Amino acid sequence: MPRVCFEDFAKGQVIASPALILTREAIVTFARDFDAQPFHTDEAAAQDTFVGSLIASGWHTAAVGMRLLQASVFQGGSSMGSPGITELRWLKPVLPDDAIRLSVTVEDCRGSTSKPDRGFLRLAMTALNQRDEAVMSQAFTVMLPRRDAAPLPPRVVKLAEAAPVAEPTDAEILPFLGRAETGTTRDLGPHVFTADVIMAFARAYDPQDFHLDPEAARRSHFGGLCASGWHTAAVWMKRMIATRTRDAALTAERGPVPLFGSSPGFRDLRWLAPVYAGDTLTYTTTLTDKRASASRPGWGLATMRNAARNQHGTEVFAFTGMVFWQWGP
């Protein structure tokens, strides 16, 4: 792949991407893999939900944004990764056959003070549809190599052997948000990141060398094949849906089940350490705040800290998310 460098960018630069059409098939396929809620998988079922029609998962839109970022800002090559997202907002639903494109502004460029082989770009990204409506905004930082600097040696990494994990069978009562206790943590269960699945996700959404090619990844600063950060995030959603489905089934045996809506976005997402091929992550979600919605009677907005730890107990991923949650029966 071509090598894009820190010196290729300047503060104030604006970069446009090509457009990518999200077909109904693509929307439903992603949702079945990672975000199997009715408003992402079935038109008829979607009519009776908070949203009212079939729309793309927000995580799908974010992953497509990464694909378009790689095709435009990274010029078809690889960055050195991103430490995280300051804020992401899903502004309007993405509908089947919407054509999504990016406008990216370079807000700041600075060299690393601790690692002279790289620099940081602070970017503001807007995703637009074919009607020129903003559907997603994102503020984030990426790392890029410096053109004339000798690269630091790769990390020394010993990849874990991918071992199968059992799907959890535990279940808890799902409360309506008005009755939910802040500070409560729900264990969402484990997920194993195999090399084949890491590379398949990368081919679809994040085709950078260290996600696609084990040998190129070994030579990179990561030192081994690692998952796209958006893959790590999408699996958090997958684990959330699997856990919520078990909890809803138990709750339905005893009374009404609260409904969940869409998310307006998240903040402070951090990819704290690489997720390597063979790693097993265990995900959690903690309710940190809640409030009744002024614009949606009967609904509330929940704020949650979400995280994942690897098999060594190291926190590798965390973010503060929000979701609409039925306030009371």
DRENKEKOL-307397 format. One record per residue (C-alpha): residue number from 1; x, y, z. Coordinates in steps of 0.1 Angstrom, whole numbers, plus 2048, in hexadecimal, padded with zeros to 3 digits. Each point is the difference from the previous one (the first is absolute). Example, Ala and Ser with C-alpha at 12.3 -4.5 7.8 and 13.67 -1.06 7.14 Angstrom:
BEGIN
<pt><seq>1</seq><X>87B</X><Y>7D3</Y><Z>84E</Z></pt>
<pt><seq>2</seq><X>80E</X><Y>822</Y><Z>7F9</Z></pt>
end
This chain:
BEGIN
<pt><seq>1</seq><X>800</X><Y>800</Y><Z>800</Z></pt>
<pt><seq>2</seq><X>80C</X><Y>824</Y><Z>7FB</Z></pt>
<pt><seq>3</seq><X>80F</X><Y>812</Y><Z>81D</Z></pt>
<pt><seq>4</seq><X>7EE</X><Y>81F</Y><Z>80B</Z></pt>
<pt><seq>5</seq><X>815</X><Y>816</Y><Z>818</Z></pt>
<pt><seq>6</seq><X>7FA</X><Y>81B</Y><Z>81A</Z></pt>
<pt><seq>7</seq><X>811</X><Y>81A</Y><Z>7EA</Z></pt>
<pt><seq>8</seq><X>7E5</X><Y>7FB</Y><Z>7E5</Z></pt>
<pt><seq>9</seq><X>7E7</X><Y>814</Y><Z>815</Z></pt>
<pt><seq>10</seq><X>7FB</X><Y>824</Y><Z>80B</Z></pt>
<pt><seq>11</seq><X>7E9</X><Y>811</Y><Z>818</Z></pt>
<pt><seq>12</seq><X>7E0</X><Y>80C</Y><Z>7EF</Z></pt>
<pt><seq>13</seq><X>802</X><Y>7E6</Y><Z>7E4</Z></pt>
<pt><seq>14</seq><X>7DF</X><Y>7F2</Y><Z>7F5</Z></pt>
<pt><seq>15</seq><X>7FE</X><Y>7DD</Y><Z>7F1</Z></pt>
<pt><seq>16</seq><X>7E2</X><Y>7F1</Y><Z>7EE</Z></pt>
<pt><seq>17</seq><X>7FA</X><Y>7DB</Y><Z>7FC</Z></pt>
<pt><seq>18</seq><X>7EE</X><Y>7ED</Y><Z>7E5</Z></pt>
<pt><seq>19</seq><X>7DC</X><Y>7F4</Y><Z>808</Z></pt>
<pt><seq>20</seq><X>7F6</X><Y>7DD</Y><Z>80A</Z></pt>
<pt><seq>21</seq><X>7DD</X><Y>7F3</Y><Z>7FD</Z></pt>
<pt><seq>22</seq><X>7F2</X><Y>7ED</Y><Z>81E</Z></pt>
<pt><seq>23</seq><X>7E8</X><Y>7E6</Y><Z>7F1</Z></pt>
<pt><seq>24</seq><X>7E4</X><Y>7F0</Y><Z>813</Z></pt>
<pt><seq>25</seq><X>814</X><Y>7DF</Y><Z>7FE</Z></pt>
<pt><seq>26</seq><X>81F</X><Y>810</Y><Z>80F</Z></pt>
<pt><seq>27</seq><X>7EC</X><Y>811</Y><Z>81C</Z></pt>
<pt><seq>28</seq><X>7EF</X><Y>7DF</Y><Z>80A</Z></pt>
<pt><seq>29</seq><X>81F</X><Y>7EB</Y><Z>7FD</Z></pt>
<pt><seq>30</seq><X>814</X><Y>817</Y><Z>817</Z></pt>
<pt><seq>31</seq><X>7E3</X><Y>801</Y><Z>819</Z></pt>
<pt><seq>32</seq><X>7FC</X><Y>7DB</Y><Z>801</Z></pt>
<pt><seq>33</seq><X>825</X><Y>7FC</Y><Z>808</Z></pt>
<pt><seq>34</seq><X>803</X><Y>81C</Y><Z>81A</Z></pt>
<pt><seq>35</seq><X>7E0</X><Y>814</Y><Z>807</Z></pt>
<pt><seq>36</seq><X>7E1</X><Y>7EA</Y><Z>7FC</Z></pt>
<pt><seq>37</seq><X>7E5</X><Y>818</Y><Z>80A</Z></pt>
<pt><seq>38</seq><X>7DF</X><Y>800</Y><Z>7ED</Z></pt>
<pt><seq>39</seq><X>805</X><Y>823</Y><Z>7F1</Z></pt>
<pt><seq>40</seq><X>821</X><Y>7F4</Y><Z>7F0</Z></pt>
<pt><seq>41</seq><X>7F4</X><Y>7DD</Y><Z>7F3</Z></pt>
<pt><seq>42</seq><X>7DB</X><Y>801</Y><Z>7F6</Z></pt>
<pt><seq>43</seq><X>7EB</X><Y>81A</Y><Z>7F0</Z></pt>
<pt><seq>44</seq><X>7DF</X><Y>7F4</Y><Z>80E</Z></pt>
<pt><seq>45</seq><X>80D</X><Y>7FB</Y><Z>823</Z></pt>
<pt><seq>46</seq><X>811</X><Y>822</Y><Z>7FE</Z></pt>
<pt><seq>47</seq><X>7DE</X><Y>812</Y><Z>7FC</Z></pt>
<pt><seq>48</seq><X>7F7</X><Y>7F8</Y><Z>824</Z></pt>
<pt><seq>49</seq><X>821</X><Y>80C</Y><Z>80F</Z></pt>
<pt><seq>50</seq><X>80E</X><Y>821</Y><Z>80E</Z></pt>
<pt><seq>51</seq><X>80E</X><Y>808</Y><Z>7DD</Z></pt>
<pt><seq>52</seq><X>7E2</X><Y>7F5</Y><Z>7EA</Z></pt>
<pt><seq>53</seq><X>813</X><Y>7F4</Y><Z>7E1</Z></pt>
<pt><seq>54</seq><X>81E</X><Y>7EB</Y><Z>7F5</Z></pt>
<pt><seq>55</seq><X>821</X><Y>814</Y><Z>806</Z></pt>
<pt><seq>56</seq><X>825</X><Y>7F7</Y><Z>801</Z></pt>
<pt><seq>57</seq><X>810</X><Y>7F9</Y><Z>821</Z></pt>
<pt><seq>58</seq><X>814</X><Y>81E</Y><Z>80D</Z></pt>
<pt><seq>59</seq><X>81E</X><Y>7E8</Y><Z>803</Z></pt>
<pt><seq>60</seq><X>7FC</X><Y>7F7</Y><Z>7DC</Z></pt>
<pt><seq>61</seq><X>801</X><Y>825</Y><Z>7F6</Z></pt>
<pt><seq>62</seq><X>81F</X><Y>805</Y><Z>815</Z></pt>
<pt><seq>63</seq><X>811</X><Y>7E2</Y><Z>7EF</Z></pt>
<pt><seq>64</seq><X>7F7</X><Y>80D</Y><Z>7DE</Z></pt>
<pt><seq>65</seq><X>80E</X><Y>821</Y><Z>80A</Z></pt>
<pt><seq>66</seq><X>821</X><Y>7EE</Y><Z>808</Z></pt>
<pt><seq>67</seq><X>7FF</X><Y>7F0</Y><Z>7DD</Z></pt>
<pt><seq>68</seq><X>7FC</X><Y>822</Y><Z>7F0</Z></pt>
<pt><seq>69</seq><X>81B</X><Y>80F</Y><Z>816</Z></pt>
<pt><seq>70</seq><X>818</X><Y>7E6</Y><Z>7F4</Z></pt>
<pt><seq>71</seq><X>7F7</X><Y>807</Y><Z>7DC</Z></pt>
<pt><seq>72</seq><X>804</X><Y>826</Y><Z>804</Z></pt>
<pt><seq>73</seq><X>815</X><Y>80E</Y><Z>81D</Z></pt>
<pt><seq>74</seq><X>817</X><Y>7E1</Y><Z>801</Z></pt>
<pt><seq>75</seq><X>802</X><Y>7FF</Y><Z>7DA</Z></pt>
<pt><seq>76</seq><X>7FA</X><Y>7DB</Y><Z>7FF</Z></pt>
<pt><seq>77</seq><X>81C</X><Y>7F9</Y><Z>818</Z></pt>
<pt><seq>78</seq><X>804</X><Y>7FB</Y><Z>825</Z></pt>
<pt><seq>79</seq><X>802</X><Y>817</Y><Z>81D</Z></pt>
<pt><seq>80</seq><X>810</X><Y>7F7</Y><Z>822</Z></pt>
<pt><seq>81</seq><X>7DE</X><Y>7FC</Y><Z>810</Z></pt>
<pt><seq>82</seq><X>7EB</X><Y>817</Y><Z>816</Z></pt>
<pt><seq>83</seq><X>800</X><Y>805</Y><Z>826</Z></pt>
<pt><seq>84</seq><X>7DB</X><Y>806</Y><Z>7FF</Z></pt>
<pt><seq>85</seq><X>7E2</X><Y>816</Y><Z>7F8</Z></pt>
<pt><seq>86</seq><X>7F9</X><Y>820</Y><Z>814</Z></pt>
<pt><seq>87</seq><X>7DB</X><Y>800</Y><Z>7F5</Z></pt>
<pt><seq>88</seq><X>7EA</X><Y>7EF</Y><Z>7E6</Z></pt>
<pt><seq>89</seq><X>7DC</X><Y>80B</Y><Z>7FA</Z></pt>
<pt><seq>90</seq><X>7E7</X><Y>7ED</Y><Z>7EA</Z></pt>
<pt><seq>91</seq><X>7EC</X><Y>81E</Y><Z>7F2</Z></pt>
<pt><seq>92</seq><X>7E7</X><Y>7F0</Y><Z>7E8</Z></pt>
<pt><seq>93</seq><X>7F6</X><Y>7DD</Y><Z>7F8</Z></pt>
<pt><seq>94</seq><X>812</X><Y>7EF</Y><Z>7E3</Z></pt>
<pt><seq>95</seq><X>7E6</X><Y>7EF</Y><Z>7E9</Z></pt>
<pt><seq>96</seq><X>804</X><Y>7E4</Y><Z>7E7</Z></pt>
<pt><seq>97</seq><X>811</X><Y>80D</Y><Z>7E0</Z></pt>
<pt><seq>98</seq><X>80D</X><Y>81F</Y><Z>810</Z></pt>
<pt><seq>99</seq><X>821</X><Y>80B</Y><Z>7F1</Z></pt>
<pt><seq>100</seq><X>818</X><Y>80A</Y><Z>81C</Z></pt>
<pt><seq>101</seq><X>81F</X><Y>816</Y><Z>7FA</Z></pt>
<pt><seq>102</seq><X>817</X><Y>813</Y><Z>817</Z></pt>
<pt><seq>103</seq><X>80D</X><Y>823</Y><Z>805</Z></pt>
<pt><seq>104</seq><X>81F</X><Y>800</Y><Z>816</Z></pt>
<pt><seq>105</seq><X>811</X><Y>81F</Y><Z>80E</Z></pt>
<pt><seq>106</seq><X>823</X><Y>7FF</Y><Z>80F</Z></pt>
<pt><seq>107</seq><X>7FD</X><Y>815</Y><Z>820</Z></pt>
<pt><seq>108</seq><X>823</X><Y>7FB</Y><Z>80D</Z></pt>
<pt><seq>109</seq><X>821</X><Y>7EF</Y><Z>7F8</Z></pt>
<pt><seq>110</seq><X>81A</X><Y>7FA</Y><Z>81B</Z></pt>
<pt><seq>111</seq><X>81F</X><Y>7EA</Y><Z>803</Z></pt>
<pt><seq>112</seq><X>802</X><Y>7E7</Y><Z>81C</Z></pt>
<pt><seq>113</seq><X>817</X><Y>80B</Y><Z>81C</Z></pt>
<pt><seq>114</seq><X>807</X><Y>7DC</Y><Z>80C</Z></pt>
<pt><seq>115</seq><X>802</X><Y>7ED</Y><Z>7DF</Z></pt>
<pt><seq>116</seq><X>812</X><Y>814</Y><Z>7E5</Z></pt>
<pt><seq>117</seq><X>7F6</X><Y>7E8</Y><Z>7E5</Z></pt>
<pt><seq>118</seq><X>7DC</X><Y>80C</Y><Z>7FF</Z></pt>
<pt><seq>119</seq><X>7E8</X><Y>81D</Y><Z>802</Z></pt>
<pt><seq>120</seq><X>7DC</X><Y>806</Y><Z>809</Z></pt>
<pt><seq>121</seq><X>7E4</X><Y>80E</Y><Z>7EB</Z></pt>
<pt><seq>122</seq><X>7E0</X><Y>80E</Y><Z>811</Z></pt>
<pt><seq>123</seq><X>7E4</X><Y>7FC</Y><Z>7E8</Z></pt>
<pt><seq>124</seq><X>7DB</X><Y>80A</Y><Z>7FD</Z></pt>
<pt><seq>125</seq><X>7EC</X><Y>7EA</Y><Z>7EA</Z></pt>
<pt><seq>126</seq><X>7DC</X><Y>803</Y><Z>7F3</Z></pt>
<pt><seq>127</seq><X>7EE</X><Y>7E4</Y><Z>7EE</Z></pt>
<pt><seq>128</seq><X>7E6</X><Y>80C</Y><Z>7E7</Z></pt>
<pt><seq>129</seq><X>7E6</X><Y>7EF</Y><Z>7EB</Z></pt>
<pt><seq>130</seq><X>7F6</X><Y>806</Y><Z>7DC</Z></pt>
<pt><seq>131</seq><X>7E8</X><Y>81C</Y><Z>80C</Z></pt>
<pt><seq>132</seq><X>81D</X><Y>812</Y><Z>810</Z></pt>
<pt><seq>133</seq><X>7F2</X><Y>7F9</Y><Z>823</Z></pt>
<pt><seq>134</seq><X>81A</X><Y>7FA</Y><Z>81B</Z></pt>
<pt><seq>135</seq><X>7F9</X><Y>7DD</Y><Z>80E</Z></pt>
<pt><seq>136</seq><X>81E</X><Y>7FC</Y><Z>817</Z></pt>
<pt><seq>137</seq><X>81C</X><Y>817</Y><Z>80F</Z></pt>
<pt><seq>138</seq><X>820</X><Y>7F4</Y><Z>80F</Z></pt>
<pt><seq>139</seq><X>81D</X><Y>812</Y><Z>812</Z></pt>
<pt><seq>140</seq><X>81F</X><Y>7EA</Y><Z>803</Z></pt>
<pt><seq>141</seq><X>826</X><Y>7FC</Y><Z>7FE</Z></pt>
<pt><seq>142</seq><X>815</X><Y>7EA</Y><Z>7EA</Z></pt>
<pt><seq>143</seq><X>825</X><Y>7F8</Y><Z>800</Z></pt>
<pt><seq>144</seq><X>815</X><Y>801</Y><Z>7E0</Z></pt>
<pt><seq>145</seq><X>825</X><Y>7F8</Y><Z>7FA</Z></pt>
<pt><seq>146</seq><X>819</X><Y>81D</Y><Z>7FB</Z></pt>
<pt><seq>147</seq><X>810</X><Y>7FD</Y><Z>7DD</Z></pt>
<pt><seq>148</seq><X>824</X><Y>804</Y><Z>809</Z></pt>
<pt><seq>149</seq><X>800</X><Y>7F1</Y><Z>823</Z></pt>
<pt><seq>150</seq><X>80E</X><Y>7DD</Y><Z>806</Z></pt>
<pt><seq>151</seq><X>7E3</X><Y>7EA</Y><Z>80E</Z></pt>
<pt><seq>152</seq><X>802</X><Y>7F3</Y><Z>823</Z></pt>
<pt><seq>153</seq><X>803</X><Y>7DA</Y><Z>803</Z></pt>
<pt><seq>154</seq><X>7E0</X><Y>7EC</Y><Z>800</Z></pt>
<pt><seq>155</seq><X>7F2</X><Y>7F4</Y><Z>820</Z></pt>
<pt><seq>156</seq><X>809</X><Y>7DC</Y><Z>80A</Z></pt>
<pt><seq>157</seq><X>7DF</X><Y>7EE</Y><Z>800</Z></pt>
<pt><seq>158</seq><X>7F7</X><Y>7DC</Y><Z>807</Z></pt>
<pt><seq>159</seq><X>7DE</X><Y>7F9</Y><Z>7F2</Z></pt>
<pt><seq>160</seq><X>7E8</X><Y>7EC</Y><Z>815</Z></pt>
<pt><seq>161</seq><X>7F0</X><Y>7E0</Y><Z>7F3</Z></pt>
<pt><seq>162</seq><X>7DC</X><Y>807</Y><Z>7F8</Z></pt>
<pt><seq>163</seq><X>7EB</X><Y>7E9</Y><Z>816</Z></pt>
<pt><seq>164</seq><X>7DB</X><Y>7FD</Y><Z>7FD</Z></pt>
<pt><seq>165</seq><X>7EA</X><Y>80F</Y><Z>81B</Z></pt>
<pt><seq>166</seq><X>7DD</X><Y>7F5</Y><Z>80C</Z></pt>
<pt><seq>167</seq><X>7E3</X><Y>818</Y><Z>7FB</Z></pt>
<pt><seq>168</seq><X>7F5</X><Y>80C</Y><Z>822</Z></pt>
<pt><seq>169</seq><X>7DE</X><Y>7F3</Y><Z>80D</Z></pt>
<pt><seq>170</seq><X>7FB</X><Y>818</Y><Z>81D</Z></pt>
<pt><seq>171</seq><X>7E3</X><Y>818</Y><Z>7FF</Z></pt>
<pt><seq>172</seq><X>7F4</X><Y>81E</Y><Z>815</Z></pt>
<pt><seq>173</seq><X>7E0</X><Y>813</Y><Z>802</Z></pt>
<pt><seq>174</seq><X>800</X><Y>81E</Y><Z>7E8</Z></pt>
<pt><seq>175</seq><X>7F2</X><Y>81E</Y><Z>813</Z></pt>
<pt><seq>176</seq><X>7F0</X><Y>81E</Y><Z>7F0</Z></pt>
<pt><seq>177</seq><X>818</X><Y>81D</Y><Z>801</Z></pt>
<pt><seq>178</seq><X>7ED</X><Y>813</Y><Z>81A</Z></pt>
<pt><seq>179</seq><X>805</X><Y>7E3</Y><Z>818</Z></pt>
<pt><seq>180</seq><X>824</X><Y>7F7</Y><Z>7F6</Z></pt>
<pt><seq>181</seq><X>81B</X><Y>807</Y><Z>819</Z></pt>
<pt><seq>182</seq><X>81E</X><Y>814</Y><Z>7F5</Z></pt>
<pt><seq>183</seq><X>821</X><Y>7F0</Y><Z>808</Z></pt>
<pt><seq>184</seq><X>7F3</X><Y>7DD</Y><Z>7F5</Z></pt>
<pt><seq>185</seq><X>818</X><Y>7EC</Y><Z>7EA</Z></pt>
<pt><seq>186</seq><X>7F5</X><Y>7E5</Y><Z>7E8</Z></pt>
<pt><seq>187</seq><X>819</X><Y>7E6</Y><Z>7F4</Z></pt>
<pt><seq>188</seq><X>7FB</X><Y>7FC</Y><Z>7DB</Z></pt>
<pt><seq>189</seq><X>815</X><Y>7E1</Y><Z>7FC</Z></pt>
<pt><seq>190</seq><X>81F</X><Y>7F7</Y><Z>7EB</Z></pt>
<pt><seq>191</seq><X>809</X><Y>800</Y><Z>7DC</Z></pt>
<pt><seq>192</seq><X>81F</X><Y>7F1</Y><Z>7EE</Z></pt>
<pt><seq>193</seq><X>810</X><Y>813</Y><Z>7E4</Z></pt>
<pt><seq>194</seq><X>80D</X><Y>7E7</Y><Z>7E7</Z></pt>
<pt><seq>195</seq><X>818</X><Y>80A</Y><Z>7E4</Z></pt>
<pt><seq>196</seq><X>7E8</X><Y>7F6</Y><Z>7E4</Z></pt>
<pt><seq>197</seq><X>7E4</X><Y>815</Y><Z>80F</Z></pt>
<pt><seq>198</seq><X>817</X><Y>81E</Y><Z>806</Z></pt>
<pt><seq>199</seq><X>80B</X><Y>7FF</Y><Z>7DC</Z></pt>
<pt><seq>200</seq><X>7DD</X><Y>7FC</Y><Z>7F2</Z></pt>
<pt><seq>201</seq><X>7F3</X><Y>81F</Y><Z>814</Z></pt>
<pt><seq>202</seq><X>81F</X><Y>813</Y><Z>7F4</Z></pt>
<pt><seq>203</seq><X>7FA</X><Y>7F7</Y><Z>7DB</Z></pt>
<pt><seq>204</seq><X>7DC</X><Y>80E</Y><Z>803</Z></pt>
<pt><seq>205</seq><X>806</X><Y>81F</Y><Z>815</Z></pt>
<pt><seq>206</seq><X>824</X><Y>807</Y><Z>80B</Z></pt>
<pt><seq>207</seq><X>819</X><Y>7F4</Y><Z>7E6</Z></pt>
<pt><seq>208</seq><X>821</X><Y>80A</Y><Z>810</Z></pt>
<pt><seq>209</seq><X>81E</X><Y>7E9</Y><Z>800</Z></pt>
<pt><seq>210</seq><X>801</X><Y>7F8</Y><Z>825</Z></pt>
<pt><seq>211</seq><X>7DC</X><Y>7F3</Y><Z>7FE</Z></pt>
<pt><seq>212</seq><X>803</X><Y>7EE</Y><Z>7DF</Z></pt>
<pt><seq>213</seq><X>823</X><Y>7EF</Y><Z>7FD</Z></pt>
<pt><seq>214</seq><X>810</X><Y>7ED</Y><Z>81D</Z></pt>
<pt><seq>215</seq><X>823</X><Y>805</Y><Z>7F3</Z></pt>
<pt><seq>216</seq><X>7FC</X><Y>825</Y><Z>7F9</Z></pt>
<pt><seq>217</seq><X>7F0</X><Y>804</Y><Z>822</Z></pt>
<pt><seq>218</seq><X>81E</X><Y>7EF</Y><Z>810</Z></pt>
<pt><seq>219</seq><X>817</X><Y>819</Y><Z>7F0</Z></pt>
<pt><seq>220</seq><X>7EA</X><Y>81E</Y><Z>80A</Z></pt>
<pt><seq>221</seq><X>803</X><Y>812</Y><Z>822</Z></pt>
<pt><seq>222</seq><X>7E4</X><Y>7EA</Y><Z>80D</Z></pt>
<pt><seq>223</seq><X>815</X><Y>7E0</Y><Z>7FC</Z></pt>
<pt><seq>224</seq><X>7E4</X><Y>7E9</Y><Z>7F7</Z></pt>
<pt><seq>225</seq><X>7DE</X><Y>7FD</Y><Z>7EF</Z></pt>
<pt><seq>226</seq><X>7E6</X><Y>815</Y><Z>813</Z></pt>
<pt><seq>227</seq><X>7DB</X><Y>807</Y><Z>7FD</Z></pt>
<pt><seq>228</seq><X>7F2</X><Y>821</Y><Z>7F2</Z></pt>
<pt><seq>229</seq><X>7F4</X><Y>816</Y><Z>81D</Z></pt>
<pt><seq>230</seq><X>7DE</X><Y>801</Y><Z>7EF</Z></pt>
<pt><seq>231</seq><X>800</X><Y>7DA</Y><Z>801</Z></pt>
<pt><seq>232</seq><X>806</X><Y>802</Y><Z>825</Z></pt>
<pt><seq>233</seq><X>7E4</X><Y>819</Y><Z>804</Z></pt>
<pt><seq>234</seq><X>7E7</X><Y>7EC</Y><Z>7EA</Z></pt>
<pt><seq>235</seq><X>806</X><Y>7E1</Y><Z>815</Z></pt>
<pt><seq>236</seq><X>7F7</X><Y>814</Y><Z>81F</Z></pt>
<pt><seq>237</seq><X>7DE</X><Y>806</Y><Z>7F0</Z></pt>
<pt><seq>238</seq><X>7FE</X><Y>7DB</Y><Z>7F7</Z></pt>
<pt><seq>239</seq><X>806</X><Y>7F7</Y><Z>824</Z></pt>
<pt><seq>240</seq><X>7E7</X><Y>81A</Y><Z>80C</Z></pt>
<pt><seq>241</seq><X>7E4</X><Y>7F2</Y><Z>7EA</Z></pt>
<pt><seq>242</seq><X>807</X><Y>7DC</Y><Z>809</Z></pt>
<pt><seq>243</seq><X>7FF</X><Y>808</Y><Z>825</Z></pt>
<pt><seq>244</seq><X>7E1</X><Y>816</Y><Z>7FD</Z></pt>
<pt><seq>245</seq><X>7EE</X><Y>7E5</Y><Z>7ED</Z></pt>
<pt><seq>246</seq><X>806</X><Y>7E7</Y><Z>81C</Z></pt>
<pt><seq>247</seq><X>7F5</X><Y>81A</Y><Z>81A</Z></pt>
<pt><seq>248</seq><X>7E1</X><Y>809</Y><Z>7EC</Z></pt>
<pt><seq>249</seq><X>7F5</X><Y>7DB</Y><Z>7FF</Z></pt>
<pt><seq>250</seq><X>803</X><Y>7FD</Y><Z>825</Z></pt>
<pt><seq>251</seq><X>7EE</X><Y>821</Y><Z>806</Z></pt>
<pt><seq>252</seq><X>7E3</X><Y>7F6</Y><Z>7E9</Z></pt>
<pt><seq>253</seq><X>7F9</X><Y>7E2</Y><Z>817</Z></pt>
<pt><seq>254</seq><X>7F9</X><Y>819</Y><Z>81C</Z></pt>
<pt><seq>255</seq><X>7F1</X><Y>81F</Y><Z>7F0</Z></pt>
<pt><seq>256</seq><X>804</X><Y>81B</Y><Z>7E6</Z></pt>
<pt><seq>257</seq><X>822</X><Y>804</Y><Z>7EE</Z></pt>
<pt><seq>258</seq><X>80E</X><Y>823</Y><Z>7FB</Z></pt>
<pt><seq>259</seq><X>807</X><Y>80B</Y><Z>7DD</Z></pt>
<pt><seq>260</seq><X>820</X><Y>80F</Y><Z>7F3</Z></pt>
<pt><seq>261</seq><X>805</X><Y>81A</Y><Z>7E5</Z></pt>
<pt><seq>262</seq><X>81D</X><Y>80E</Y><Z>7ED</Z></pt>
<pt><seq>263</seq><X>81F</X><Y>811</Y><Z>80C</Z></pt>
<pt><seq>264</seq><X>808</X><Y>825</Y><Z>7FA</Z></pt>
<pt><seq>265</seq><X>825</X><Y>7F9</Y><Z>802</Z></pt>
<pt><seq>266</seq><X>81D</X><Y>7FC</Y><Z>818</Z></pt>
<pt><seq>267</seq><X>81F</X><Y>811</Y><Z>80E</Z></pt>
<pt><seq>268</seq><X>822</X><Y>7F9</Y><Z>80D</Z></pt>
<pt><seq>269</seq><X>805</X><Y>7DF</Y><Z>7ED</Z></pt>
<pt><seq>270</seq><X>823</X><Y>7F3</Y><Z>807</Z></pt>
<pt><seq>271</seq><X>813</X><Y>7E4</Y><Z>7EF</Z></pt>
<pt><seq>272</seq><X>818</X><Y>7FB</Y><Z>81D</Z></pt>
<pt><seq>273</seq><X>814</X><Y>7E2</Y><Z>7F3</Z></pt>
<pt><seq>274</seq><X>800</X><Y>7EB</Y><Z>7E1</Z></pt>
<pt><seq>275</seq><X>7E8</X><Y>7E2</Y><Z>7FD</Z></pt>
<pt><seq>276</seq><X>815</X><Y>7E4</Y><Z>7F1</Z></pt>
<pt><seq>277</seq><X>7F6</X><Y>7E1</Y><Z>7ED</Z></pt>
<pt><seq>278</seq><X>7F8</X><Y>7E6</Y><Z>81A</Z></pt>
<pt><seq>279</seq><X>7F6</X><Y>819</Y><Z>81B</Z></pt>
<pt><seq>280</seq><X>7E1</X><Y>7FA</Y><Z>815</Z></pt>
<pt><seq>281</seq><X>7EE</X><Y>820</Y><Z>80B</Z></pt>
<pt><seq>282</seq><X>7E6</X><Y>801</Y><Z>81B</Z></pt>
<pt><seq>283</seq><X>7E8</X><Y>81D</Y><Z>7FD</Z></pt>
<pt><seq>284</seq><X>7EC</X><Y>813</Y><Z>81B</Z></pt>
<pt><seq>285</seq><X>7E8</X><Y>81D</Y><Z>801</Z></pt>
<pt><seq>286</seq><X>7F9</X><Y>817</Y><Z>81F</Z></pt>
<pt><seq>287</seq><X>7E3</X><Y>818</Y><Z>803</Z></pt>
<pt><seq>288</seq><X>80F</X><Y>821</Y><Z>80C</Z></pt>
<pt><seq>289</seq><X>7E3</X><Y>818</Y><Z>7FA</Z></pt>
<pt><seq>290</seq><X>7DC</X><Y>803</Y><Z>7F5</Z></pt>
<pt><seq>291</seq><X>7E6</X><Y>81A</Y><Z>7F9</Z></pt>
<pt><seq>292</seq><X>7DD</X><Y>801</Y><Z>7F2</Z></pt>
<pt><seq>293</seq><X>7FD</X><Y>80C</Y><Z>7DD</Z></pt>
<pt><seq>294</seq><X>7F0</X><Y>822</Y><Z>7FA</Z></pt>
<pt><seq>295</seq><X>7FA</X><Y>7F9</Y><Z>7DB</Z></pt>
<pt><seq>296</seq><X>7F5</X><Y>7DC</Y><Z>802</Z></pt>
<pt><seq>297</seq><X>7E4</X><Y>7FB</Y><Z>81B</Z></pt>
<pt><seq>298</seq><X>803</X><Y>7DE</Y><Z>811</Z></pt>
<pt><seq>299</seq><X>825</X><Y>7FD</Y><Z>7F7</Z></pt>
<pt><seq>300</seq><X>821</X><Y>808</Y><Z>811</Z></pt>
<pt><seq>301</seq><X>824</X><Y>804</Y><Z>7F6</Z></pt>
<pt><seq>302</seq><X>819</X><Y>7E9</Y><Z>811</Z></pt>
<pt><seq>303</seq><X>825</X><Y>807</Y><Z>802</Z></pt>
<pt><seq>304</seq><X>817</X><Y>7E2</Y><Z>804</Z></pt>
<pt><seq>305</seq><X>825</X><Y>7FA</Y><Z>803</Z></pt>
<pt><seq>306</seq><X>809</X><Y>7E2</Y><Z>7EA</Z></pt>
<pt><seq>307</seq><X>820</X><Y>7ED</Y><Z>801</Z></pt>
<pt><seq>308</seq><X>813</X><Y>7E1</Y><Z>7F6</Z></pt>
<pt><seq>309</seq><X>81D</X><Y>7ED</Y><Z>810</Z></pt>
<pt><seq>310</seq><X>816</X><Y>7E6</Y><Z>7F0</Z></pt>
<pt><seq>311</seq><X>80A</X><Y>7DE</Y><Z>80E</Z></pt>
<pt><seq>312</seq><X>81C</X><Y>811</Y><Z>814</Z></pt>
<pt><seq>313</seq><X>7E8</X><Y>817</Y><Z>812</Z></pt>
<pt><seq>314</seq><X>80C</X><Y>81F</Y><Z>7EC</Z></pt>
<pt><seq>315</seq><X>7E5</X><Y>819</Y><Z>7F7</Z></pt>
<pt><seq>316</seq><X>804</X><Y>804</Y><Z>7DA</Z></pt>
<pt><seq>317</seq><X>7E0</X><Y>814</Y><Z>7F7</Z></pt>
<pt><seq>318</seq><X>7E8</X><Y>818</Y><Z>811</Z></pt>
<pt><seq>319</seq><X>7E7</X><Y>81A</Y><Z>7F7</Z></pt>
<pt><seq>320</seq><X>7E3</X><Y>814</Y><Z>80E</Z></pt>
<pt><seq>321</seq><X>7E0</X><Y>7F9</Y><Z>7EC</Z></pt>
<pt><seq>322</seq><X>7DC</X><Y>80B</Y><Z>801</Z></pt>
<pt><seq>323</seq><X>7E0</X><Y>7EE</Y><Z>7F6</Z></pt>
<pt><seq>324</seq><X>7DB</X><Y>806</Y><Z>802</Z></pt>
<pt><seq>325</seq><X>7EF</X><Y>7E8</Y><Z>819</Z></pt>
<pt><seq>326</seq><X>7DB</X><Y>7FE</Y><Z>809</Z></pt>
<pt><seq>327</seq><X>7FB</X><Y>813</Y><Z>820</Z></pt>
<pt><seq>328</seq><X>7E3</X><Y>7ED</Y><Z>80F</Z></pt>
<pt><seq>329</seq><X>7E5</X><Y>7E6</Y><Z>7F6</Z></pt>
end
